[in-house]
Amino acid sequence: MFDFVAKHKRILQIVTALTVVPFAFFGLESYTGVMGGAGEVASVDGSPITQREFTEELRRQLERLREMFGRGSDPSELDTPEMRLAILESMISRRLVQAEVVNGRMLLSKPEVVAGIMAAPDFQESGKFSSERYAAFIRSRGLPDEAYVAQLRLEIPASRLAAAVSGTAFQARTVAARLIALEGQKRELSEAFLPADQFLARVTLDDAKVKAYYDANAAEFKLLERIRAEYLVLSAEELGKSESVTDAELRAAYEARASQFGDAERRRASHILLKSKEEAQKLAAEARQSPGRFAALAKSHSQDPGSAEKGGDLGMFSRADMVKEFAEAVFRMKEDEIAGPIESEYGFHVIRLTAIQAGKVRSFDEMKKELGEEIAKQKGAKKFAELAGGLNNMVYEQSDSLKPAAERYKLKLSASDWFTKQSSPELGVLAHPKLLAALFSPDAIQQRRNTDAVEVAPGILVAARVAEHRPATQRPFEEVKAEVQRKLVRREAAALAQKEGSAKLETLAKGAEAGLRWSAVKTVSRRDAQGVAPAALRRIMMAKVEKLPVYVGVGRGDDGYAIYRISKAIAAEAGAEGKNDEELRRIDGQAGVEQLEAYVTGLRARAKVEINRANLEKK
């Protein structure tokens, strides 16, 4: 037990810090959203989820997807009715758990939350709480301090309750072992592909069929409403670049944080952990008489099973990695010295110091550039917080032009190309859902008024206006006839490919040759698809493999038809003990998710939940 704590103490400290305050960065408006005054998307026992609240959550989720898949990706393609409903359902689940917190009187006290805020790393500067950073954060979120504290009083215990429910779940070990075995199965296979392209020449279409498709799917051939926009950007990062940093500021920052700039001294020690002080005293005396027997004594007597097997060795560690009493003793010792008994919360330790690795502190010159960038960034954030409110007021009060605001705040007035309401990475800062909604609103299009200044990302504020507008128009049949024809021809060719592929599959099943060209053999599993599409992989892994080879056919939409020849089935390997433990933890985690879902389902069955479909689909 002590060995585990010694090696993971720092990690546990970090995790604890992350779970105390950073709820500030997720779902801030779920408790105060009623203040928004927007239409309801849903309500839970009369507690509304507002349009504004839902839009912000949708934006956050799309932004996270964009971060996951790279800035060049277009997560707005996932802004589908199914995606919107899934996000709303997660918000309803959170609201149900929050209601349990309130009903169970589990709210945190205000002093507890304030203490957590003051200890949060995001609000620290030079190792101390920065009221300026906190104030800037509050202003950027548009929340008064009291509302923010009230938010955290609810959000933190709600998260702890959810964690407590999911954390008690585990999968039966026989079931878990079976799941691991299934996931570890492999198949050796080759692939033959019948592309739709080779069937294109066989397809014939008359004009009547093309026109019928156009008439039935006219919306598919509409030119969407589009605009060109003017916009200006207030960026904390850009403001920081224009801020000068003095040598005195750099030196002050370095001196305040010098202990953080480098590698701390590390030491290696072995220990014998005992519950009895008297026994520890006896073993300490014996170890001092015969230092060479320390490892043998640890193996025979230590009650820390993790380190006892290694002769008490705890490896290299820093002072912060160990509990206070143990660390203070070790970092007073000389190499090869034996000390003890040392009492800690785990018992009594007899310690032998086996190695010392000196710490290294980076010099002022080495840190100068990094510190300069950090201080400039802080100044930029401060200036951003000072200017944000004034910019928003000006674009609202002088709503017929962005030029006054651009001149007042020395910002570049940029112009976009034509674009639709569908977000895409090419739009850059204009891709934010809230900003797009504002630009395509009647107020912006018909009255040509500025949008509000929208925070599209932390520290980036954008105000925009419509420069030109083109309404949605229906493309005439003659204009799109060739396009429709190409689409239908390819569809018919894919159908022919599937028909021929199915016939060849029957031939192969009878043991005859089908005249196919097979790819090189590759090995796939549920964990490693090797480029095989998910639908095909499912069919491959579910195929009966008692008698090989086995053939599986899968359509690939308009691309054609694929046939897979399974030549070998490989059972899951018996993994190493550590690997199995990792797999069991993962499966228990899945069971935890299912248990939490069941818990929330029970809460929902007792609650009155209403969803406004019109507001949910409003973009």
SULCORVEN-V214566 format. One record per pair of residues at least 12 apart in sequence whose ideal C-beta (glycine too) atoms are under 8 Angstrom apart, sorted by the first residue. I is the first residue (numbers start at 1). J is the second residue. D is the distance in Angstrom with one decimal. If there is no record, write none. Layout:
i: {I I}
j: {J J}
d: {D D}
This chain:
i: {1 1 1 1 2 2 2 2 2 2 2 3 3 3 3 3 4 5 5 6 6 6 6 6 6 7 7 7 7 9 9 9 9 10 10 10 13 17 17 17 19 19 20 20 20 20 21 21 21 21 21 21 22 22 23 23 23 23 23 24 24 24 24 24 24 24 26 26 27 27 27 27 28 28 28 28 29 29 29 29 29 29 30 30 30 30 30 30 30 30 31 31 31 31 31 31 32 32 32 32 33 33 33 33 33 34 34 34 35 36 36 36 36 37 38 38 38 38 39 39 39 40 40 41 41 41 41 41 41 41 42 42 42 42 42 42 42 42 42 43 43 43 44 44 44 44 44 44 44 45 45 45 45 46 47 47 49 49 49 49 51 51 53 54 54 54 54 54 55 55 55 56 57 57 58 58 58 58 59 59 59 61 62 62 62 62 62 62 63 63 65 66 71 72 73 74 74 74 76 76 76 76 76 79 79 79 81 81 84 84 85 88 88 92 92 93 93 94 96 96 96 96 97 97 97 97 97 98 98 98 99 99 100 100 100 101 101 101 101 102 106 106 107 107 107 108 108 108 108 109 110 110 113 113 113 113 114 116 116 117 117 117 122 123 125 126 126 126 127 127 132 133 133 135 136 136 136 136 139 139 139 140 140 140 140 140 140 162 165 165 165 166 166 166 166 167 168 168 169 169 169 169 169 169 170 170 171 171 171 171 171 173 176 176 176 176 179 180 180 180 180 180 180 181 181 182 182 183 183 183 183 183 184 184 184 184 184 184 185 185 185 185 185 185 185 186 186 186 186 186 186 187 187 187 187 187 187 187 187 187 187 187 188 188 188 188 188 188 188 188 189 189 189 189 189 189 189 189 189 190 190 190 190 190 190 190 190 191 191 191 191 191 191 192 192 192 192 192 192 192 193 193 193 193 193 194 194 194 194 194 194 194 194 195 195 195 196 196 196 196 196 196 196 196 197 197 198 199 199 199 199 199 200 200 200 202 202 203 203 203 203 205 205 205 205 207 209 210 210 210 210 211 213 213 213 214 214 214 214 218 221 221 221 221 221 222 222 222 222 223 223 223 223 223 224 224 224 224 225 225 225 225 225 225 225 226 226 226 226 226 227 227 227 227 227 227 227 227 227 227 228 228 228 228 228 228 228 228 229 229 229 229 229 229 229 229 229 230 230 230 230 230 230 230 230 231 231 231 231 231 231 231 231 231 231 232 232 232 232 232 232 232 232 232 232 232 233 233 233 233 233 233 233 234 234 234 234 234 234 234 234 234 234 235 235 235 235 235 236 236 236 236 236 236 236 236 237 237 237 237 238 239 239 239 239 239 240 240 240 240 240 240 240 241 241 243 243 243 243 245 245 245 245 249 250 250 250 250 250 251 253 253 253 254 254 254 254 258 259 261 261 261 261 262 262 262 262 263 263 264 264 264 264 265 265 265 265 265 265 265 266 266 266 266 266 267 267 267 267 267 267 267 267 268 268 268 268 268 268 268 268 268 268 269 269 269 269 269 269 269 269 270 270 270 270 270 270 270 270 270 270 270 271 271 271 271 271 271 271 271 271 271 271 272 272 272 272 272 272 272 272 272 272 273 273 273 273 273 273 273 273 274 274 274 274 274 274 274 274 275 275 275 276 277 277 277 279 279 280 280 280 280 280 280 281 283 283 283 284 284 284 284 284 287 287 287 288 291 291 291 294 294 294 294 295 295 295 296 297 298 298 299 299 303 304 312 313 316 316 319 323 323 323 324 325 325 325 326 326 326 326 329 329 329 330 330 333 333 334 335 335 335 335 336 336 336 337 337 338 338 338 339 339 380 381 384 384 387 388 388 388 390 390 391 391 391 391 391 392 392 392 392 394 395 395 395 395 395 396 396 398 399 399 400 400 400 401 401 402 402 402 402 405 415 416 418 418 421 421 421 421 423 429 429 429 429 430 430 431 432 432 432 432 433 434 434 435 435 435 435 435 437 438 438 438 438 439 439 439 439 444 444 445 445 448 448 449 450 450 450 451 451 451 490 491 494 494 494 494 494 494 494 497 497 498 498 498 500 501 501 501 501 501 501 502 502 504 504 505 505 505 508 508 508 509 516 518 521 523 524 524 525 526 532 533 533 535 536 536 536 536 539 539 539 540 540 540 543 545 545 548 548 548 548 549 549 549 550 550 551 551 551 551 552 552}
j: {304 305 306 346 271 273 304 306 307 346 347 304 305 306 307 314 306 323 346 314 317 321 322 323 326 314 315 317 321 320 321 322 323 318 320 321 320 119 120 121 159 160 116 119 120 156 116 117 119 120 122 152 120 122 151 152 155 156 159 117 120 122 137 148 151 152 60 155 57 91 94 155 141 143 148 151 50 52 53 56 143 151 49 53 91 94 95 98 151 155 98 147 150 151 154 155 143 147 150 151 48 49 50 52 53 47 48 50 147 50 51 52 53 50 50 51 52 53 51 612 615 612 615 53 54 88 611 612 615 616 54 88 91 92 609 610 611 612 616 608 609 610 92 95 96 99 607 608 609 99 607 608 609 608 95 99 88 91 92 95 615 618 91 87 88 91 615 616 433 434 437 434 87 91 79 84 87 433 432 433 434 87 75 76 78 79 423 433 75 457 78 425 425 425 425 423 424 425 422 423 424 431 433 423 433 619 616 617 616 617 616 611 616 604 609 600 604 158 600 603 604 607 158 161 162 600 603 154 155 158 603 607 158 161 603 154 157 158 161 154 157 161 153 154 157 152 153 156 157 153 149 153 149 152 153 156 149 152 156 134 149 152 137 137 378 253 256 257 256 257 382 378 381 385 381 382 384 385 385 388 389 384 385 388 455 458 459 596 595 596 599 592 593 595 596 592 592 595 588 591 592 594 595 596 588 591 584 587 588 590 591 584 583 584 587 588 587 572 575 580 583 584 587 571 572 526 572 525 526 527 572 583 525 527 571 572 573 575 525 526 541 569 570 571 572 523 524 525 569 570 572 523 524 525 540 541 543 545 566 568 569 570 521 522 523 566 567 568 569 570 521 522 523 524 540 564 565 566 567 518 519 520 521 522 564 565 567 518 519 562 563 564 565 516 517 518 519 562 563 565 556 560 561 562 563 497 500 501 504 560 561 562 563 497 559 560 490 493 494 496 497 558 559 560 493 560 497 493 494 496 497 500 489 490 493 493 496 489 492 493 496 485 488 489 492 481 488 481 484 485 488 477 484 487 488 477 480 481 484 474 474 475 480 483 484 472 473 474 475 470 472 473 474 475 420 421 422 472 420 421 440 469 470 471 472 418 419 420 469 470 418 419 439 440 445 466 467 468 469 470 415 416 417 418 419 466 467 468 415 416 419 430 439 464 465 466 467 402 413 414 415 416 464 465 467 402 413 414 416 429 430 462 463 464 465 402 405 406 409 411 412 413 414 462 463 464 411 412 414 429 460 461 462 384 387 388 391 409 411 453 460 461 462 380 384 459 460 461 377 380 381 383 384 458 459 460 377 380 459 460 380 379 380 383 384 387 376 377 378 379 380 381 383 376 380 376 379 380 383 372 375 376 379 375 364 368 371 372 375 364 371 374 375 364 367 368 371 361 361 361 362 366 367 359 360 361 362 359 360 318 319 320 359 318 319 331 356 357 358 359 316 317 318 357 359 316 317 330 331 353 355 356 357 313 314 315 316 317 353 354 355 356 357 314 317 330 333 351 352 353 354 294 295 298 307 311 312 313 314 351 352 354 298 302 304 307 312 314 326 349 350 351 352 287 294 297 298 301 302 312 340 349 350 302 303 304 307 346 347 348 349 301 302 303 341 347 348 349 350 303 347 348 348 341 343 348 301 348 340 341 347 348 349 350 341 297 301 350 338 339 340 341 350 338 350 352 338 336 338 352 311 312 338 352 311 312 313 311 312 311 312 311 312 347 346 352 354 355 357 331 344 345 346 344 342 343 344 342 344 349 351 342 349 351 351 353 351 353 353 353 354 355 356 352 353 354 352 353 350 351 352 351 353 459 459 459 461 409 453 455 461 408 409 405 409 453 461 463 452 453 461 463 408 450 451 452 453 463 450 452 450 449 450 448 449 450 450 465 450 463 464 465 463 467 430 468 470 436 437 440 619 436 456 457 460 462 462 464 456 454 456 457 462 619 454 456 451 454 456 462 464 619 451 452 454 464 451 464 465 466 465 466 466 469 465 466 465 463 464 465 463 464 465 558 558 555 556 557 558 559 560 561 560 561 555 560 561 561 553 555 560 561 562 563 553 561 516 563 551 553 563 551 563 565 551 563 565 567 570 537 540 541 541 564 554 556 554 552 554 562 564 552 554 564 552 564 566 566 566 569 566 567 568 569 565 566 567 565 566 563 564 565 566 564 566}
d: {6.6 7.8 7.2 6.8 7.8 5.5 4.4 7.3 7.2 4.6 7.9 5.4 7.7 3.0 4.2 6.5 5.9 7.1 7.5 5.4 6.3 6.2 5.7 7.9 7.8 7.8 7.3 7.6 7.2 7.5 5.4 6.7 7.2 7.8 5.7 5.4 7.8 7.7 7.7 6.6 7.2 7.9 4.7 7.3 7.3 7.0 4.8 6.1 7.3 3.8 7.6 7.4 7.3 7.5 7.8 6.0 4.2 5.6 6.3 7.7 7.4 7.7 7.5 7.1 7.8 6.6 7.4 8.0 7.0 7.9 6.6 6.6 6.0 6.5 7.3 5.7 7.9 7.2 4.9 6.2 8.0 8.0 7.7 6.5 6.9 6.3 6.7 7.1 7.7 7.4 7.3 7.8 6.2 4.6 5.1 7.0 6.8 4.7 7.1 6.1 7.0 6.7 4.6 6.7 3.7 7.7 5.8 6.9 7.5 4.6 7.6 4.0 6.5 7.7 4.5 3.8 4.4 7.8 4.8 7.1 5.0 5.7 6.6 7.6 4.4 6.2 7.2 5.6 4.7 5.3 8.0 6.0 7.5 6.0 6.8 6.3 4.7 6.4 7.6 7.9 7.4 5.1 5.8 4.4 6.2 6.9 5.9 7.6 5.5 6.4 5.1 5.4 7.9 7.5 6.1 7.3 7.2 5.5 7.1 6.7 5.6 7.0 7.5 7.4 6.4 6.9 7.8 7.4 6.3 5.8 7.3 7.5 5.9 6.0 7.2 6.8 5.8 6.2 6.5 5.0 6.2 5.8 4.5 6.3 7.1 6.8 7.6 6.9 7.7 7.3 6.5 7.7 6.7 5.6 6.7 7.3 5.3 5.5 6.2 3.4 6.5 7.0 7.7 7.3 7.5 7.4 8.0 6.2 5.7 6.8 6.8 6.8 6.0 7.4 5.9 4.6 7.7 6.9 5.8 4.2 5.9 6.1 4.9 5.9 5.6 6.8 7.2 5.5 7.7 4.7 7.5 7.3 7.8 6.4 6.5 6.0 4.9 4.9 6.1 7.2 4.5 6.9 4.9 6.2 6.4 7.1 4.7 5.7 5.8 7.5 6.0 6.8 5.2 4.6 5.4 7.4 6.7 7.2 7.6 6.9 7.6 7.4 7.3 7.1 7.2 6.8 4.0 6.2 6.7 6.7 6.1 7.9 7.5 7.0 5.7 6.4 7.4 3.7 5.1 6.6 7.0 7.8 6.6 6.9 6.3 6.9 7.4 6.0 6.3 5.2 4.9 3.6 6.4 5.8 4.2 6.2 7.8 7.2 6.6 4.2 4.3 7.1 3.9 8.0 4.6 6.0 7.8 4.9 5.8 7.5 4.5 7.4 7.8 5.6 4.7 7.6 5.8 6.8 7.8 7.2 4.9 7.6 7.1 7.4 4.5 7.1 7.5 7.4 5.0 5.9 7.3 8.0 6.9 7.7 7.8 2.8 6.3 7.6 6.3 7.2 6.7 7.2 6.8 6.4 5.5 5.2 6.8 4.5 7.7 4.0 8.0 7.1 5.6 7.4 5.7 6.7 8.0 7.5 5.2 7.1 6.0 7.2 5.5 7.4 5.2 7.2 5.2 3.8 8.0 7.1 7.0 6.7 7.9 6.5 6.6 5.0 6.0 5.0 6.5 4.0 5.2 7.0 5.4 7.8 7.3 4.8 6.9 7.0 4.6 5.9 7.2 5.5 7.6 3.9 6.1 5.3 7.3 7.2 4.8 7.4 8.0 6.2 7.5 5.1 7.8 4.6 6.1 4.9 7.8 5.1 4.6 7.6 7.7 6.8 6.7 4.3 6.1 4.2 4.2 7.7 4.9 6.1 6.0 4.4 7.2 7.6 7.6 4.1 7.7 4.2 5.3 7.7 6.2 7.2 4.8 7.3 6.0 4.9 4.3 5.4 7.2 6.2 5.7 6.2 7.3 8.0 6.9 6.3 5.2 5.3 6.4 6.4 5.7 7.9 6.1 5.2 6.8 7.6 5.4 6.5 7.0 4.7 4.8 7.8 7.6 5.7 6.9 5.5 6.7 7.8 6.3 4.8 7.8 6.0 4.3 7.1 7.3 5.6 6.6 6.8 7.0 7.7 6.9 5.6 4.4 4.9 6.1 4.9 7.7 5.1 7.1 6.8 6.3 7.1 7.1 5.0 7.5 6.5 5.0 7.3 6.9 5.8 6.7 5.5 7.7 7.6 4.7 4.4 7.4 4.7 7.8 6.5 5.9 4.9 6.6 5.9 5.9 5.8 6.0 7.0 5.5 7.7 6.6 5.4 5.1 7.3 7.7 5.6 7.0 7.2 6.3 5.8 6.6 3.8 7.5 5.6 6.5 5.1 7.9 4.4 6.7 5.5 6.9 7.3 5.8 7.8 6.7 7.6 7.4 5.8 6.6 7.2 5.3 6.6 6.2 6.7 5.6 6.5 6.3 7.2 7.5 4.3 7.7 7.9 7.4 6.5 5.2 7.7 7.5 4.5 4.8 7.4 3.7 8.0 3.4 7.3 7.0 6.0 6.4 7.9 7.3 7.7 4.1 4.7 5.6 7.7 4.3 4.8 7.6 5.8 2.5 7.2 7.8 6.7 7.2 5.1 4.1 6.1 7.1 4.8 4.8 5.6 7.6 5.7 7.6 5.9 5.3 6.1 7.0 6.8 5.1 7.5 6.1 5.1 5.9 8.0 6.1 6.5 7.9 5.9 4.4 7.9 5.4 6.2 5.0 3.8 5.0 5.5 5.1 4.5 6.5 7.1 5.0 7.1 7.3 7.4 7.3 6.8 5.9 3.8 4.9 6.4 5.2 4.3 7.4 7.1 6.7 5.6 6.6 6.3 6.7 5.4 7.0 7.6 7.3 6.3 4.9 7.5 7.6 4.9 3.9 7.9 7.7 5.6 7.8 5.3 7.9 5.5 6.4 5.1 6.1 6.2 6.9 6.2 7.4 6.1 3.6 4.9 6.6 7.4 4.9 6.1 7.3 7.2 7.2 6.7 5.1 6.4 7.8 4.8 6.5 4.9 7.4 7.5 7.8 6.0 4.8 5.8 4.5 5.6 7.8 7.0 4.3 5.2 5.0 4.0 7.7 6.2 5.3 7.4 5.8 6.8 7.4 6.0 7.5 5.8 5.1 7.9 7.4 6.3 4.9 7.2 7.1 5.7 7.3 5.2 7.6 7.9 6.1 3.6 7.9 3.8 7.4 5.7 5.8 5.9 6.0 5.4 6.8 7.8 4.5 6.0 4.5 5.1 5.9 6.9 5.2 7.0 6.4 7.1 7.2 6.8 7.1 5.0 2.9 6.5 7.7 7.3 8.0 5.1 3.2 5.9 7.8 6.8 7.6 7.4 7.6 7.3 6.5 5.6 5.0 6.4 7.3 7.8 5.9 6.3 4.4 6.2 5.2 6.1 7.5 4.5 7.6 6.1 6.2 6.2 7.1 4.3 6.9 5.7 7.3 6.8 5.6 7.4 6.7 7.2 7.4 5.4 7.0 7.0 4.9 5.0 7.7 7.6 6.3 5.7 7.5 6.1 7.0 7.9 5.6 8.0 7.7 5.9 5.9 5.2 6.4 6.8 6.2 4.1 7.6 7.6 6.3 4.4 7.5 7.0 5.7 4.3 7.1 6.5 7.7 4.3 4.8 7.0 7.0 7.6 7.5 7.6 6.0 6.2 7.6 5.7 6.7 6.7 6.2 7.9 7.4 5.6 7.9 4.8 6.8 6.0 5.2 7.9 6.5 4.9 7.1 6.6 7.9 6.1 3.9 7.9 7.2 7.7 5.2 7.9 6.4 4.5 6.1 6.0 6.3 6.7 3.9 6.6 6.8 7.6 6.0 5.7 7.9 6.1 6.7 5.1 5.5 5.2 6.6 6.0 7.0 5.8 7.3 4.8 6.0 5.1 6.8 5.1 6.0 7.6 8.0 6.7 4.7 6.9 6.1 7.7 4.3 4.6 5.1 7.8 4.6 7.4 5.6 7.8 7.8 3.4 7.6 6.0 6.3 7.7 6.4 6.6 5.8 4.3 5.9 4.6 7.3 7.7 6.2 6.7 6.3 6.7 7.3 6.5 6.7 7.7 5.8 7.8 7.3 7.1 6.2 7.4 4.2 6.5 6.8 4.9 5.8 8.0 5.5 5.7 6.5 6.0 6.2 4.0 6.5 6.1 6.7 7.0 5.2 6.0 5.1 7.7 4.5 6.0 6.9 5.7 7.4 4.7 6.9}
